[in-house]
Amino acid sequence: MDTDIQSARDGNLKREIAIFSNYLDKSEAAAYLNISKKILSNMMRRRVVAYTRIGHKTVRFLRSNLDEAMKRLETGSRYY
C-alpha cells in the first residue's frame, strides 16, 4: 500500500516538475536569451516579452514566450 502511495506521489511530482520546467526565473531567462538581466528588464518594461508576476518581485517566463519575442525582433537579412 505504501509503495502505491509513493508511486502516486512520484508521478504527481514528475508532472509538476514538467510543468514548471517550462518556466524560467529572470536570471535563467536572460541566460537562455544570452542577454543581460538589465536588457531583459528593459524588454519587460517595453512589453516586448510576456511574463508572469508572482507576488511583488518574483517573475517567471515561459520558454515559448521568450522564443516568440525573439522571433518578433528578428530582422531579415539583405544579402543579394
N, CA, C and O of each residue as an XYZ file, in Angstrom:
320
protein
N       0.820     -1.196      0.000
C       0.000      0.000      0.000
C       0.866      1.263      0.000
O       0.602      2.211     -0.740
N       1.896      1.259      0.837
C       2.767      2.431      0.906
C       3.483      2.682     -0.413
O       3.712      3.833     -0.786
N       3.838      1.616     -1.119
C       4.514      1.793     -2.405
C       3.579      2.397     -3.442
O       4.024      3.157     -4.302
N       2.291      2.073     -3.375
C       1.313      2.665     -4.294
C       1.185      4.162     -4.042
O       1.135      4.953     -4.984
N       1.132      4.545     -2.781
C       1.031      5.964     -2.425
C       2.287      6.699     -2.863
O       2.214      7.795     -3.418
N       3.440      6.089     -2.609
C       4.707      6.711     -3.008
C       4.790      6.862     -4.515
O       5.250      7.891     -5.011
N       4.349      5.841     -5.255
C       4.346      5.907     -6.719
C       3.448      7.025     -7.215
O       3.812      7.741     -8.148
N       2.288      7.185     -6.610
C       1.369      8.255     -6.991
C       2.000      9.618     -6.714
O       1.903     10.539     -7.525
N       2.643      9.729     -5.558
C       3.307     10.999     -5.229
C       4.427     11.298     -6.205
O       4.579     12.436     -6.649
N       5.214     10.284     -6.546
C       6.298     10.469     -7.506
C       5.764     10.887     -8.869
O       6.350     11.739     -9.536
N       4.647     10.284     -9.281
C       4.038     10.649    -10.558
C       3.559     12.084    -10.561
O       3.759     12.806    -11.537
N       2.920     12.509     -9.465
C       2.468     13.897     -9.358
C       3.648     14.850     -9.372
O       3.598     15.895    -10.020
N       4.702     14.499     -8.666
C       5.886     15.345     -8.608
C       6.514     15.489     -9.982
O       6.943     16.579    -10.359
N       6.571     14.402    -10.729
C       7.139     14.458    -12.078
C       6.310     15.353    -12.986
O       6.867     16.094    -13.796
N       4.985     15.296    -12.864
C       4.121     16.172    -13.663
C       4.340     17.634    -13.286
O       4.417     18.496    -14.162
N       4.439     17.917    -11.992
C       4.666     19.291    -11.542
C       6.010     19.802    -12.026
O       6.114     20.949    -12.460
N       7.038     18.973    -11.958
C       8.350     19.385    -12.440
C       8.301     19.658    -13.936
O       8.905     20.623    -14.405
N       7.596     18.828    -14.688
C       7.480     19.031    -16.129
C       6.784     20.351    -16.440
O       7.182     21.061    -17.364
N       5.758     20.677    -15.680
C       5.041     21.935    -15.896
C       5.944     23.120    -15.590
O       6.050     24.052    -16.388
N       6.596     23.081    -14.430
C       7.401     24.219    -14.013
C       8.746     24.288    -14.710
O       9.399     25.330    -14.653
N       9.187     23.228    -15.364
C      10.459     23.293    -16.073
C      10.353     24.181    -17.309
O      11.370     24.621    -17.845
N       9.132     24.444    -17.764
C       8.949     25.369    -18.881
C       9.078     26.817    -18.440
O       9.220     27.706    -19.279
N       9.033     27.069    -17.136
C       9.143     28.420    -16.611
C      10.565     28.697    -16.160
O      11.214     27.848    -15.550
N      11.037     29.886    -16.467
C      12.383     30.313    -16.084
C      12.292     31.550    -15.209
O      11.399     32.377    -15.393
N      13.209     31.683    -14.257
C      13.269     32.934    -13.499
C      14.037     33.950    -14.337
O      14.465     33.642    -15.450
N      14.211     35.135    -13.816
C      14.804     36.224    -14.595
C      16.243     35.916    -15.018
O      16.623     36.168    -16.162
N      17.028     35.378    -14.108
C      18.419     35.033    -14.437
C      18.487     33.944    -15.495
O      19.281     34.023    -16.432
N      17.652     32.931    -15.336
C      17.625     31.837    -16.303
C      17.150     32.316    -17.669
O      17.681     31.897    -18.698
N      16.151     33.196    -17.678
C      15.633     33.721    -18.942
C      16.691     34.557    -19.657
O      16.853     34.447    -20.873
N      17.402     35.383    -18.915
C      18.462     36.190    -19.515
C      19.557     35.292    -20.082
O      20.053     35.537    -21.182
N      19.933     34.262    -19.343
C      20.947     33.322    -19.829
C      20.436     32.567    -21.058
O      21.191     32.348    -22.005
N      19.168     32.170    -21.049
C      18.565     31.466    -22.174
C      18.630     32.308    -23.449
O      18.884     31.787    -24.535
N      18.397     33.624    -23.303
C      18.430     34.531    -24.454
C      19.830     35.079    -24.732
O      20.052     35.771    -25.725
N      20.767     34.761    -23.843
C      22.138     35.252    -23.969
C      22.189     36.787    -23.935
O      22.894     37.412    -24.727
N      21.437     37.375    -23.013
C      21.413     38.815    -22.811
C      21.568     39.095    -21.312
O      21.500     38.173    -20.499
N      21.774     40.345    -20.951
C      21.899     40.697    -19.539
C      20.515     40.824    -18.904
O      19.507     40.977    -19.594
N      20.495     40.758    -17.581
C      19.226     40.933    -16.876
C      18.694     42.352    -17.070
O      17.480     42.558    -17.069
N      19.578     43.325    -17.236
C      19.144     44.708    -17.468
C      18.412     44.829    -18.806
O      17.381     45.496    -18.891
N      18.931     44.200    -19.824
C      18.254     44.228    -21.128
C      16.907     43.522    -21.032
O      15.919     43.980    -21.604
N      16.870     42.409    -20.310
C      15.600     41.701    -20.126
C      14.600     42.581    -19.372
O      13.414     42.585    -19.701
N      15.063     43.322    -18.370
C      14.188     44.251    -17.644
C      13.640     45.321    -18.576
O      12.467     45.684    -18.488
N      14.480     45.823    -19.465
C      14.020     46.816    -20.446
C      12.973     46.210    -21.383
O      11.992     46.867    -21.731
N      13.185     44.970    -21.785
C      12.213     44.295    -22.641
C      10.886     44.106    -21.910
O       9.818     44.216    -22.512
N      10.960     43.821    -20.611
C       9.745     43.680    -19.811
C       9.018     45.015    -19.716
O       7.800     45.085    -19.882
N       9.775     46.069    -19.447
C       9.175     47.398    -19.292
C       8.503     47.852    -20.589
O       7.434     48.463    -20.559
N       9.133     47.552    -21.722
C       8.572     47.925    -23.028
C       7.528     46.930    -23.515
O       6.963     47.094    -24.596
N       7.270     45.888    -22.706
C       6.298     44.836    -23.020
C       6.622     44.088    -24.307
O       5.734     43.717    -25.075
N       7.918     43.875    -24.522
C       8.364     43.102    -25.673
C       8.219     41.618    -25.395
O       7.911     40.835    -26.293
N       8.443     41.233    -24.140
C       8.386     39.830    -23.756
C       7.302     39.638    -22.693
O       7.174     40.444    -21.771
N       6.531     38.570    -22.834
C       5.471     38.275    -21.871
C       6.073     37.569    -20.655
O       7.006     36.778    -20.785
N       5.534     37.861    -19.486
C       5.992     37.227    -18.257
C       4.838     37.142    -17.282
O       3.808     37.792    -17.460
N       5.017     36.340    -16.256
C       4.020     36.176    -15.207
C       4.612     36.702    -13.917
O       5.705     36.295    -13.524
N       3.907     37.599    -13.256
C       4.371     38.127    -11.980
C       3.734     37.312    -10.861
O       2.518     37.122    -10.818
N       4.577     36.840     -9.968
C       4.126     36.070     -8.809
C       4.546     36.873     -7.583
O       5.727     36.911     -7.238
N       3.608     37.496     -6.944
C       3.956     38.344     -5.804
C       4.479     39.690     -6.270
O       4.207     40.120     -7.391
N       5.226     40.344     -5.409
C       5.694     41.699     -5.699
C       6.922     41.718     -6.608
O       6.994     42.536     -7.526
N       7.881     40.836     -6.368
C       9.135     40.870     -7.120
C       9.374     39.677     -8.031
O      10.139     39.773     -8.991
N       8.740     38.577     -7.747
C       9.036     37.344     -8.466
C       8.342     37.314     -9.820
O       7.133     37.527     -9.914
N       9.115     37.050    -10.866
C       8.564     36.905    -12.217
C       9.048     35.591    -12.809
O      10.117     35.091    -12.458
N       8.253     35.046    -13.703
C       8.604     33.812    -14.412
C       8.284     34.005    -15.889
O       7.350     34.717    -16.259
N       9.089     33.348    -16.717
C       8.959     33.442    -18.164
C       8.767     32.056    -18.733
O       9.464     31.116    -18.352
N       7.819     31.931    -19.645
C       7.669     30.684    -20.396
C       8.695     30.679    -21.518
O       8.895     31.693    -22.187
N       9.344     29.544    -21.725
C      10.329     29.453    -22.810
C       9.700     29.823    -24.158
O      10.323     30.507    -24.970
N       8.475     29.372    -24.390
C       7.812     29.649    -25.670
C       7.586     31.147    -25.860
O       7.688     31.644    -26.981
N       7.280     31.879    -24.778
C       7.100     33.327    -24.881
C       8.422     34.021    -25.194
O       8.447     34.998    -25.942
N       9.514     33.525    -24.629
C      10.825     34.092    -24.929
C      11.177     33.862    -26.388
O      11.692     34.756    -27.059
N      10.898     32.653    -26.880
C      11.166     32.339    -28.283
C      10.342     33.218    -29.218
O      10.850     33.697    -30.232
N       9.070     33.431    -28.878
C       8.196     34.277    -29.697
C       8.682     35.716    -29.714
O       8.671     36.359    -30.764
N       9.107     36.229    -28.573
C       9.597     37.606    -28.501
C      10.830     37.777    -29.373
O      10.956     38.773    -30.085
N      11.733     36.818    -29.322
C      12.938     36.909    -30.148
C      12.596     36.784    -31.625
O      13.225     37.423    -32.469
N      11.606     35.967    -31.937
C      11.189     35.815    -33.337
C      10.627     37.140    -33.869
O      10.888     37.517    -35.012
N       9.850     37.844    -33.025
C       9.294     39.135    -33.444
C      10.383     40.178    -33.641
O      10.222     41.092    -34.450
N      11.485     40.058    -32.916
C      12.578     41.025    -33.031
C      13.520     40.695    -34.194
O      14.371     41.503    -34.566
N      13.356     39.516    -34.752
C      14.237     39.068    -35.821
C      14.041     39.940    -37.067
O      12.918     40.285    -37.434
N      15.154     40.281    -37.699
C      15.077     41.052    -38.935
C      15.565     40.187    -40.089
O      16.381     39.287    -39.892
N      15.077     40.452    -41.272
C      15.505     39.678    -42.431
C      16.875     40.134    -42.904
O      17.235     41.301    -42.754
N      17.623     39.227    -43.465
C      18.944     39.604    -43.989
C      18.763     40.241    -45.350
O      17.765     40.019    -46.036
N      19.743     41.034    -45.725
C      19.659     41.745    -47.001
C      20.810     41.377    -47.916
O      21.386     42.229    -48.592
N      21.134     40.095    -47.926
C      22.198     39.647    -48.833
C      21.623     39.473    -50.221
O      20.507     38.980    -50.385
N      22.387     39.880    -51.218
C      21.912     39.800    -52.602
C      22.557     38.657    -53.320
O      22.280     38.431    -54.498
